[in-house]
């Protein structure tokens, strides 16, 4: 089960990144270009949230079945001294949780804004901050943990 979940988590990661980047580009373009917040903009907002939540659910399941997280949780003191275990057992999970919260709040605030400019601005700011955290929290330098 674990290898299949991990593979799915790796694939969905790219969907999250693709939709998030496109949503951010649309948001910044709309905000700075005084565009109308249309159906395409809204769809990318919604699909970004959907894929982010799917990824989060997969991540939660992986957290409880991962042998690396188990090794971290079995001895947190030793795990904190091992940068790879600390990253997987604590840093990655915490930063991704924060990112999911930012995307969810940003999406919710976006749909409640009265003007198109405010919608774009809200989405641009919240989603960009979340993307920066996600890029920081992806285990890029640990291909032995998560192959590309």
VMD Tcl script that builds the backbone (N, CA, C; Angstrom):
set m [mol new atoms 444]
animate dup $m
set s [atomselect $m all]
$s set {name element resname resid chain x y z} {
  {N N UNK 1 A 0.817 -1.196 0.000}
  {CA C UNK 1 A 0.000 0.000 0.000}
  {C C UNK 1 A 0.865 1.266 0.000}
  {N N UNK 2 A 1.887 1.271 0.821}
  {CA C UNK 2 A 2.740 2.460 0.939}
  {C C UNK 2 A 3.355 2.891 -0.392}
  {N N UNK 3 A 3.953 1.978 -1.181}
  {CA C UNK 3 A 4.553 2.418 -2.452}
  {C C UNK 3 A 3.531 3.035 -3.410}
  {N N UNK 4 A 2.322 2.490 -3.432}
  {CA C UNK 4 A 1.291 3.027 -4.327}
  {C C UNK 4 A 0.816 4.400 -3.868}
  {N N UNK 5 A 0.646 4.552 -2.566}
  {CA C UNK 5 A 0.265 5.869 -2.032}
  {C C UNK 5 A 1.341 6.909 -2.306}
  {N N UNK 6 A 2.582 6.508 -2.129}
  {CA C UNK 6 A 3.689 7.433 -2.369}
  {C C UNK 6 A 3.760 7.837 -3.836}
  {N N UNK 7 A 3.563 6.874 -4.725}
  {CA C UNK 7 A 3.573 7.182 -6.161}
  {C C UNK 7 A 2.426 8.128 -6.523}
  {N N UNK 8 A 1.250 7.882 -5.964}
  {CA C UNK 8 A 0.106 8.756 -6.214}
  {C C UNK 8 A 0.361 10.152 -5.660}
  {N N UNK 9 A 0.935 10.216 -4.467}
  {CA C UNK 9 A 1.284 11.497 -3.852}
  {C C UNK 9 A 2.269 12.263 -4.739}
  {N N UNK 10 A 3.204 11.563 -5.340}
  {CA C UNK 10 A 4.175 12.202 -6.228}
  {C C UNK 10 A 3.526 12.739 -7.492}
  {N N UNK 11 A 2.576 12.005 -8.059}
  {CA C UNK 11 A 1.892 12.463 -9.274}
  {C C UNK 11 A 1.011 13.665 -8.956}
  {N N UNK 12 A 0.251 13.567 -7.886}
  {CA C UNK 12 A -0.666 14.660 -7.538}
  {C C UNK 12 A 0.113 15.927 -7.189}
  {N N UNK 13 A 1.331 15.767 -6.688}
  {CA C UNK 13 A 2.171 16.942 -6.401}
  {C C UNK 13 A 2.291 17.827 -7.635}
  {N N UNK 14 A 2.511 17.196 -8.797}
  {CA C UNK 14 A 2.675 17.962 -10.024}
  {C C UNK 14 A 1.372 18.623 -10.446}
  {N N UNK 15 A 0.254 17.959 -10.223}
  {CA C UNK 15 A -1.039 18.581 -10.533}
  {C C UNK 15 A -1.277 19.804 -9.656}
  {N N UNK 16 A -0.953 19.685 -8.382}
  {CA C UNK 16 A -1.084 20.826 -7.471}
  {C C UNK 16 A -0.213 21.981 -7.958}
  {N N UNK 17 A 1.035 21.687 -8.257}
  {CA C UNK 17 A 1.946 22.745 -8.697}
  {C C UNK 17 A 1.490 23.386 -10.002}
  {N N UNK 18 A 1.059 22.587 -10.960}
  {CA C UNK 18 A 0.609 23.128 -12.250}
  {C C UNK 18 A -0.604 24.032 -12.062}
  {N N UNK 19 A -1.614 23.535 -11.363}
  {CA C UNK 19 A -2.823 24.341 -11.165}
  {C C UNK 19 A -2.543 25.570 -10.309}
  {N N UNK 20 A -1.710 25.431 -9.304}
  {CA C UNK 20 A -1.394 26.559 -8.437}
  {C C UNK 20 A -0.638 27.644 -9.200}
  {N N UNK 21 A 0.339 27.251 -9.990}
  {CA C UNK 21 A 1.105 28.237 -10.771}
  {C C UNK 21 A 0.208 28.944 -11.782}
  {N N UNK 22 A -0.640 28.191 -12.468}
  {CA C UNK 22 A -1.546 28.822 -13.438}
  {C C UNK 22 A -2.518 29.762 -12.727}
  {N N UNK 23 A -3.065 29.331 -11.599}
  {CA C UNK 23 A -3.974 30.197 -10.835}
  {C C UNK 23 A -3.271 31.483 -10.400}
  {N N UNK 24 A -2.019 31.351 -9.978}
  {CA C UNK 24 A -1.259 32.535 -9.556}
  {C C UNK 24 A -1.004 33.456 -10.735}
  {N N UNK 25 A -0.610 32.895 -11.857}
  {CA C UNK 25 A -0.365 33.726 -13.045}
  {C C UNK 25 A -1.640 34.452 -13.476}
  {N N UNK 26 A -2.756 33.746 -13.475}
  {CA C UNK 26 A -4.029 34.383 -13.804}
  {C C UNK 26 A -4.370 35.483 -12.803}
  {N N UNK 27 A -4.126 35.215 -11.534}
  {CA C UNK 27 A -4.447 36.192 -10.491}
  {C C UNK 27 A -3.596 37.456 -10.619}
  {N N UNK 28 A -2.292 37.272 -10.789}
  {CA C UNK 28 A -1.426 38.448 -10.925}
  {C C UNK 28 A -1.754 39.222 -12.201}
  {N N UNK 29 A -2.009 38.508 -13.302}
  {CA C UNK 29 A -2.374 39.165 -14.562}
  {C C UNK 29 A -3.680 39.930 -14.406}
  {N N UNK 30 A -4.648 39.318 -13.755}
  {CA C UNK 30 A -5.931 39.977 -13.554}
  {C C UNK 30 A -5.851 41.171 -12.634}
  {N N UNK 31 A -5.068 41.020 -11.566}
  {CA C UNK 31 A -4.930 42.105 -10.592}
  {C C UNK 31 A -4.212 43.301 -11.203}
  {N N UNK 32 A -3.076 43.041 -11.825}
  {CA C UNK 32 A -2.281 44.141 -12.377}
  {C C UNK 32 A -2.850 44.673 -13.688}
  {N N UNK 33 A -3.646 43.863 -14.378}
  {CA C UNK 33 A -4.202 44.280 -15.659}
  {C C UNK 33 A -5.649 44.695 -15.603}
  {N N UNK 34 A -6.198 44.776 -14.396}
  {CA C UNK 34 A -7.605 45.174 -14.216}
  {C C UNK 34 A -8.553 44.355 -15.092}
  {N N UNK 35 A -8.383 43.061 -15.066}
  {CA C UNK 35 A -9.219 42.160 -15.863}
  {C C UNK 35 A -10.497 41.807 -15.101}
  {N N UNK 36 A -11.412 41.172 -15.814}
  {CA C UNK 36 A -12.645 40.674 -15.206}
  {C C UNK 36 A -12.375 39.267 -14.673}
  {N N UNK 37 A -12.827 39.006 -13.461}
  {CA C UNK 37 A -12.673 37.685 -12.855}
  {C C UNK 37 A -13.731 36.781 -13.474}
  {N N UNK 38 A -13.294 35.949 -14.410}
  {CA C UNK 38 A -14.233 35.135 -15.175}
  {C C UNK 38 A -14.290 33.688 -14.723}
  {N N UNK 39 A -14.998 32.902 -15.522}
  {CA C UNK 39 A -15.212 31.487 -15.215}
  {C C UNK 39 A -13.893 30.714 -15.213}
  {N N UNK 40 A -12.989 31.019 -16.112}
  {CA C UNK 40 A -11.697 30.312 -16.163}
  {C C UNK 40 A -10.892 30.591 -14.897}
  {N N UNK 41 A -10.872 31.825 -14.474}
  {CA C UNK 41 A -10.156 32.188 -13.248}
  {C C UNK 41 A -10.744 31.436 -12.056}
  {N N UNK 42 A -12.059 31.390 -12.000}
  {CA C UNK 42 A -12.722 30.714 -10.891}
  {C C UNK 42 A -12.471 29.205 -10.944}
  {N N UNK 43 A -12.486 28.619 -12.136}
  {CA C UNK 43 A -12.225 27.181 -12.253}
  {C C UNK 43 A -10.818 26.830 -11.768}
  {N N UNK 44 A -9.841 27.645 -12.129}
  {CA C UNK 44 A -8.482 27.361 -11.668}
  {C C UNK 44 A -8.372 27.523 -10.158}
  {N N UNK 45 A -9.089 28.466 -9.591}
  {CA C UNK 45 A -9.126 28.604 -8.130}
  {C C UNK 45 A -9.700 27.342 -7.497}
  {N N UNK 46 A -10.825 26.890 -8.015}
  {CA C UNK 46 A -11.505 25.723 -7.452}
  {C C UNK 46 A -10.673 24.451 -7.639}
  {N N UNK 47 A -10.155 24.222 -8.848}
  {CA C UNK 47 A -9.370 23.009 -9.091}
  {C C UNK 47 A -8.059 23.011 -8.301}
  {N N UNK 48 A -7.501 24.184 -8.073}
  {CA C UNK 48 A -6.314 24.266 -7.225}
  {C C UNK 48 A -6.641 23.783 -5.818}
  {N N UNK 49 A -7.750 24.224 -5.285}
  {CA C UNK 49 A -8.165 23.802 -3.946}
  {C C UNK 49 A -8.470 22.308 -3.921}
  {N N UNK 50 A -9.156 21.820 -4.930}
  {CA C UNK 50 A -9.501 20.391 -4.976}
  {C C UNK 50 A -8.237 19.530 -4.985}
  {N N UNK 51 A -7.315 19.823 -5.891}
  {CA C UNK 51 A -6.094 19.014 -5.961}
  {C C UNK 51 A -5.238 19.175 -4.706}
  {N N UNK 52 A -5.243 20.356 -4.122}
  {CA C UNK 52 A -4.504 20.571 -2.877}
  {C C UNK 52 A -5.090 19.718 -1.755}
  {N N UNK 53 A -6.398 19.662 -1.663}
  {CA C UNK 53 A -7.038 18.866 -0.608}
  {C C UNK 53 A -6.853 17.368 -0.843}
  {N N UNK 54 A -6.909 16.936 -2.091}
  {CA C UNK 54 A -6.622 15.530 -2.393}
  {C C UNK 54 A -5.198 15.196 -1.967}
  {N N UNK 55 A -4.268 16.060 -2.313}
  {CA C UNK 55 A -2.866 15.854 -1.948}
  {C C UNK 55 A -2.704 15.819 -0.431}
  {N N UNK 56 A -3.411 16.681 0.247}
  {CA C UNK 56 A -3.341 16.728 1.707}
  {C C UNK 56 A -3.858 15.437 2.331}
  {N N UNK 57 A -4.973 14.936 1.815}
  {CA C UNK 57 A -5.511 13.668 2.330}
  {C C UNK 57 A -4.518 12.533 2.093}
  {N N UNK 58 A -3.950 12.480 0.896}
  {CA C UNK 58 A -2.924 11.468 0.622}
  {C C UNK 58 A -1.742 11.623 1.581}
  {N N UNK 59 A -1.354 12.858 1.830}
  {CA C UNK 59 A -0.243 13.123 2.746}
  {C C UNK 59 A -0.532 12.676 4.162}
  {N N UNK 60 A -1.763 12.887 4.621}
  {CA C UNK 60 A -2.134 12.451 5.973}
  {C C UNK 60 A -2.056 10.928 6.071}
  {N N UNK 61 A -2.599 10.240 5.082}
  {CA C UNK 61 A -2.541 8.774 5.089}
  {C C UNK 61 A -1.090 8.312 5.061}
  {N N UNK 62 A -0.297 8.919 4.186}
  {CA C UNK 62 A 1.125 8.555 4.109}
  {C C UNK 62 A 1.844 8.803 5.429}
  {N N UNK 63 A 1.465 9.866 6.105}
  {CA C UNK 63 A 2.118 10.197 7.370}
  {C C UNK 63 A 1.990 9.049 8.367}
  {N N UNK 64 A 0.848 8.379 8.344}
  {CA C UNK 64 A 0.618 7.313 9.322}
  {C C UNK 64 A 1.086 5.939 8.863}
  {N N UNK 65 A 1.455 5.794 7.588}
  {CA C UNK 65 A 1.944 4.490 7.121}
  {C C UNK 65 A 3.412 4.531 6.685}
  {N N UNK 66 A 4.004 5.694 6.675}
  {CA C UNK 66 A 5.386 5.840 6.217}
  {C C UNK 66 A 6.371 5.258 7.224}
  {N N UNK 67 A 7.274 4.402 6.768}
  {CA C UNK 67 A 8.289 3.881 7.682}
  {C C UNK 67 A 9.250 4.984 8.169}
  {N N UNK 68 A 9.450 6.007 7.368}
  {CA C UNK 68 A 10.341 7.100 7.776}
  {C C UNK 68 A 9.711 7.940 8.883}
  {N N UNK 69 A 8.422 8.202 8.750}
  {CA C UNK 69 A 7.718 8.953 9.798}
  {C C UNK 69 A 7.647 8.113 11.069}
  {N N UNK 70 A 7.399 6.827 10.903}
  {CA C UNK 70 A 7.367 5.931 12.060}
  {C C UNK 70 A 8.706 5.952 12.783}
  {N N UNK 71 A 9.793 5.921 12.018}
  {CA C UNK 71 A 11.130 5.982 12.627}
  {C C UNK 71 A 11.317 7.301 13.370}
  {N N UNK 72 A 10.813 8.384 12.803}
  {CA C UNK 72 A 10.905 9.686 13.463}
  {C C UNK 72 A 10.095 9.695 14.752}
  {N N UNK 73 A 8.853 9.216 14.679}
  {CA C UNK 73 A 7.961 9.261 15.837}
  {C C UNK 73 A 8.361 8.275 16.933}
  {N N UNK 74 A 9.007 7.169 16.565}
  {CA C UNK 74 A 9.447 6.196 17.565}
  {C C UNK 74 A 10.504 6.773 18.499}
  {N N UNK 75 A 11.305 7.692 17.973}
  {CA C UNK 75 A 12.330 8.326 18.790}
  {C C UNK 75 A 12.509 9.759 18.290}
  {N N UNK 76 A 11.638 10.633 18.751}
  {CA C UNK 76 A 11.630 12.018 18.273}
  {C C UNK 76 A 12.954 12.713 18.584}
  {N N UNK 77 A 13.529 12.447 19.731}
  {CA C UNK 77 A 14.806 13.068 20.102}
  {C C UNK 77 A 15.893 12.756 19.095}
  {N N UNK 78 A 16.033 11.498 18.733}
  {CA C UNK 78 A 17.025 11.112 17.729}
  {C C UNK 78 A 16.605 11.596 16.349}
  {N N UNK 79 A 15.290 11.549 16.074}
  {CA C UNK 79 A 14.791 12.005 14.782}
  {C C UNK 79 A 15.046 13.477 14.541}
  {N N UNK 80 A 15.016 14.279 15.598}
  {CA C UNK 80 A 15.288 15.715 15.464}
  {C C UNK 80 A 16.740 15.984 15.090}
  {N N UNK 81 A 17.613 15.052 15.413}
  {CA C UNK 81 A 19.038 15.219 15.094}
  {C C UNK 81 A 19.371 14.758 13.675}
  {N N UNK 82 A 18.489 13.977 13.078}
  {CA C UNK 82 A 18.678 13.494 11.709}
  {C C UNK 82 A 17.881 14.395 10.775}
  {N N UNK 83 A 18.570 15.187 9.946}
  {CA C UNK 83 A 17.874 16.205 9.156}
  {C C UNK 83 A 16.853 15.609 8.189}
  {N N UNK 84 A 17.120 14.439 7.623}
  {CA C UNK 84 A 16.162 13.819 6.709}
  {C C UNK 84 A 14.914 13.350 7.446}
  {N N UNK 85 A 15.097 12.690 8.583}
  {CA C UNK 85 A 13.944 12.242 9.357}
  {C C UNK 85 A 13.148 13.422 9.911}
  {N N UNK 86 A 13.842 14.440 10.376}
  {CA C UNK 86 A 13.163 15.633 10.900}
  {C C UNK 86 A 12.352 16.304 9.797}
  {N N UNK 87 A 12.930 16.375 8.603}
  {CA C UNK 87 A 12.229 16.994 7.487}
  {C C UNK 87 A 10.938 16.241 7.171}
  {N N UNK 88 A 11.038 14.919 7.025}
  {CA C UNK 88 A 9.875 14.113 6.664}
  {C C UNK 88 A 8.876 14.032 7.814}
  {N N UNK 89 A 9.366 13.868 9.034}
  {CA C UNK 89 A 8.484 13.665 10.178}
  {C C UNK 89 A 7.855 14.923 10.728}
  {N N UNK 90 A 8.462 16.082 10.471}
  {CA C UNK 90 A 7.938 17.300 11.085}
  {C C UNK 90 A 7.846 18.465 10.095}
  {N N UNK 91 A 8.966 18.861 9.501}
  {CA C UNK 91 A 9.006 20.084 8.709}
  {C C UNK 91 A 8.107 20.020 7.484}
  {N N UNK 92 A 8.212 18.943 6.719}
  {CA C UNK 92 A 7.394 18.792 5.514}
  {C C UNK 92 A 5.907 18.820 5.876}
  {N N UNK 93 A 5.526 18.033 6.859}
  {CA C UNK 93 A 4.119 17.946 7.253}
  {C C UNK 93 A 3.585 19.297 7.736}
  {N N UNK 94 A 4.336 19.976 8.568}
  {CA C UNK 94 A 3.888 21.251 9.120}
  {C C UNK 94 A 3.768 22.329 8.039}
  {N N UNK 95 A 4.788 22.440 7.187}
  {CA C UNK 95 A 4.746 23.460 6.134}
  {C C UNK 95 A 3.641 23.184 5.118}
  {N N UNK 96 A 3.428 21.922 4.812}
  {CA C UNK 96 A 2.354 21.598 3.873}
  {C C UNK 96 A 0.982 21.855 4.494}
  {N N UNK 97 A 0.829 21.565 5.767}
  {CA C UNK 97 A -0.426 21.875 6.451}
  {C C UNK 97 A -0.696 23.382 6.394}
  {N N UNK 98 A 0.306 24.170 6.679}
  {CA C UNK 98 A 0.158 25.632 6.616}
  {C C UNK 98 A -0.202 26.067 5.196}
  {N N UNK 99 A 0.438 25.465 4.206}
  {CA C UNK 99 A 0.157 25.806 2.806}
  {C C UNK 99 A -1.284 25.481 2.430}
  {N N UNK 100 A -1.764 24.329 2.848}
  {CA C UNK 100 A -3.148 23.941 2.565}
  {C C UNK 100 A -4.109 24.937 3.221}
  {N N UNK 101 A -3.821 25.333 4.442}
  {CA C UNK 101 A -4.659 26.312 5.138}
  {C C UNK 101 A -4.645 27.645 4.389}
  {N N UNK 102 A -3.478 28.084 3.938}
  {CA C UNK 102 A -3.383 29.345 3.200}
  {C C UNK 102 A -4.176 29.302 1.900}
  {N N UNK 103 A -4.067 28.200 1.166}
  {CA C UNK 103 A -4.805 28.063 -0.087}
  {C C UNK 103 A -6.308 28.034 0.183}
  {N N UNK 104 A -6.720 27.329 1.211}
  {CA C UNK 104 A -8.141 27.238 1.544}
  {C C UNK 104 A -8.694 28.595 1.970}
  {N N UNK 105 A -7.979 29.277 2.840}
  {CA C UNK 105 A -8.419 30.611 3.277}
  {C C UNK 105 A -8.409 31.584 2.104}
  {N N UNK 106 A -7.339 31.545 1.315}
  {CA C UNK 106 A -7.246 32.435 0.161}
  {C C UNK 106 A -8.388 32.220 -0.818}
  {N N UNK 107 A -8.725 30.963 -1.070}
  {CA C UNK 107 A -9.828 30.664 -1.975}
  {C C UNK 107 A -11.155 31.162 -1.406}
  {N N UNK 108 A -11.368 30.920 -0.136}
  {CA C UNK 108 A -12.606 31.353 0.506}
  {C C UNK 108 A -12.732 32.873 0.497}
  {N N UNK 109 A -11.647 33.559 0.824}
  {CA C UNK 109 A -11.667 35.021 0.824}
  {C C UNK 109 A -11.860 35.566 -0.589}
  {N N UNK 110 A -11.265 34.888 -1.569}
  {CA C UNK 110 A -11.378 35.334 -2.962}
  {C C UNK 110 A -12.832 35.358 -3.409}
  {N N UNK 111 A -13.556 34.278 -3.155}
  {CA C UNK 111 A -14.936 34.225 -3.643}
  {C C UNK 111 A -15.856 35.191 -2.904}
  {N N UNK 112 A -15.426 35.694 -1.758}
  {CA C UNK 112 A -16.256 36.634 -0.996}
  {C C UNK 112 A -15.977 38.106 -1.336}
  {N N UNK 113 A -14.951 38.350 -2.140}
  {CA C UNK 113 A -14.619 39.732 -2.485}
  {C C UNK 113 A -15.672 40.323 -3.419}
  {N N UNK 114 A -15.898 41.621 -3.287}
  {CA C UNK 114 A -16.956 42.293 -4.047}
  {C C UNK 114 A -16.523 42.662 -5.466}
  {N N UNK 115 A -15.247 42.989 -5.649}
  {CA C UNK 115 A -14.802 43.442 -6.967}
  {C C UNK 115 A -13.842 42.421 -7.580}
  {N N UNK 116 A -13.747 42.476 -8.901}
  {CA C UNK 116 A -12.837 41.572 -9.608}
  {C C UNK 116 A -11.393 41.825 -9.199}
  {N N UNK 117 A -11.015 43.081 -9.083}
  {CA C UNK 117 A -9.650 43.420 -8.694}
  {C C UNK 117 A -9.323 42.856 -7.313}
  {N N UNK 118 A -10.251 42.968 -6.388}
  {CA C UNK 118 A -10.044 42.437 -5.037}
  {C C UNK 118 A -9.949 40.911 -5.052}
  {N N UNK 119 A -10.727 40.265 -5.905}
  {CA C UNK 119 A -10.657 38.809 -6.028}
  {C C UNK 119 A -9.272 38.388 -6.510}
  {N N UNK 120 A -8.815 39.032 -7.580}
  {CA C UNK 120 A -7.499 38.700 -8.116}
  {C C UNK 120 A -6.390 38.978 -7.099}
  {N N UNK 121 A -6.475 40.115 -6.436}
  {CA C UNK 121 A -5.450 40.482 -5.454}
  {C C UNK 121 A -5.395 39.467 -4.317}
  {N N UNK 122 A -6.552 39.111 -3.794}
  {CA C UNK 122 A -6.612 38.153 -2.689}
  {C C UNK 122 A -6.025 36.812 -3.113}
  {N N UNK 123 A -6.440 36.318 -4.269}
  {CA C UNK 123 A -5.952 35.035 -4.754}
  {C C UNK 123 A -4.451 35.099 -5.021}
  {N N UNK 124 A -3.986 36.186 -5.613}
  {CA C UNK 124 A -2.558 36.321 -5.923}
  {C C UNK 124 A -1.707 36.274 -4.656}
  {N N UNK 125 A -2.097 36.997 -3.652}
  {CA C UNK 125 A -1.298 37.076 -2.424}
  {C C UNK 125 A -1.311 35.754 -1.663}
  {N N UNK 126 A -2.487 35.213 -1.376}
  {CA C UNK 126 A -2.581 33.990 -0.571}
  {C C UNK 126 A -1.959 32.792 -1.292}
  {N N UNK 127 A -2.253 32.645 -2.586}
  {CA C UNK 127 A -1.728 31.501 -3.327}
  {C C UNK 127 A -0.214 31.611 -3.531}
  {N N UNK 128 A 0.299 32.819 -3.725}
  {CA C UNK 128 A 1.745 32.987 -3.906}
  {C C UNK 128 A 2.498 32.625 -2.630}
  {N N UNK 129 A 2.007 33.066 -1.497}
  {CA C UNK 129 A 2.646 32.713 -0.221}
  {C C UNK 129 A 2.629 31.196 -0.034}
  {N N UNK 130 A 1.494 30.583 -0.333}
  {CA C UNK 130 A 1.386 29.122 -0.205}
  {C C UNK 130 A 2.365 28.420 -1.145}
  {N N UNK 131 A 2.479 28.906 -2.375}
  {CA C UNK 131 A 3.414 28.294 -3.330}
  {C C UNK 131 A 4.850 28.370 -2.831}
  {N N UNK 132 A 5.234 29.492 -2.281}
  {CA C UNK 132 A 6.596 29.623 -1.756}
  {C C UNK 132 A 6.854 28.616 -0.642}
  {N N UNK 133 A 5.884 28.454 0.249}
  {CA C UNK 133 A 6.031 27.453 1.315}
  {C C UNK 133 A 6.091 26.038 0.746}
  {N N UNK 134 A 5.256 25.748 -0.234}
  {CA C UNK 134 A 5.250 24.426 -0.854}
  {C C UNK 134 A 6.593 24.136 -1.515}
  {N N UNK 135 A 7.107 25.090 -2.251}
  {CA C UNK 135 A 8.399 24.884 -2.924}
  {C C UNK 135 A 9.511 24.649 -1.907}
  {N N UNK 136 A 9.416 25.312 -0.773}
  {CA C UNK 136 A 10.398 25.123 0.294}
  {C C UNK 136 A 10.247 23.756 0.953}
  {N N UNK 137 A 9.011 23.258 1.026}
  {CA C UNK 137 A 8.730 22.021 1.760}
  {C C UNK 137 A 8.802 20.754 0.912}
  {N N UNK 138 A 8.909 20.895 -0.404}
  {CA C UNK 138 A 9.045 19.699 -1.248}
  {C C UNK 138 A 10.452 19.142 -1.044}
  {N N UNK 139 A 10.552 17.839 -0.876}
  {CA C UNK 139 A 11.885 17.243 -0.646}
  {C C UNK 139 A 12.708 17.134 -1.926}
  {N N UNK 140 A 13.068 18.275 -2.511}
  {CA C UNK 140 A 13.837 18.301 -3.756}
  {C C UNK 140 A 15.191 17.611 -3.595}
  {N N UNK 141 A 15.825 17.816 -2.460}
  {CA C UNK 141 A 17.189 17.304 -2.275}
  {C C UNK 141 A 17.214 15.893 -1.700}
  {N N UNK 142 A 16.069 15.235 -1.650}
  {CA C UNK 142 A 16.003 13.885 -1.094}
  {C C UNK 142 A 15.369 12.926 -2.098}
  {N N UNK 143 A 15.990 12.722 -3.256}
  {CA C UNK 143 A 15.376 11.844 -4.248}
  {C C UNK 143 A 15.208 10.409 -3.745}
  {N N UNK 144 A 15.999 10.020 -2.730}
  {CA C UNK 144 A 15.839 8.681 -2.182}
  {C C UNK 144 A 14.547 8.567 -1.366}
  {N N UNK 145 A 13.970 9.697 -0.933}
  {CA C UNK 145 A 12.686 9.673 -0.233}
  {C C UNK 145 A 11.533 9.773 -1.214}
  {N N UNK 146 A 11.645 10.697 -2.144}
  {CA C UNK 146 A 10.557 10.924 -3.095}
  {C C UNK 146 A 11.135 11.120 -4.486}
  {N N UNK 147 A 11.154 10.065 -5.286}
  {CA C UNK 147 A 11.670 10.215 -6.646}
  {C C UNK 147 A 10.793 11.143 -7.471}
  {N N UNK 148 A 11.381 11.796 -8.451}
  {CA C UNK 148 A 10.635 12.715 -9.311}
  {C C UNK 148 A 9.785 11.934 -10.291}
}
mol reanalyze $m
mol bondsrecalc $m
mol representation Tube
mol addrep $m
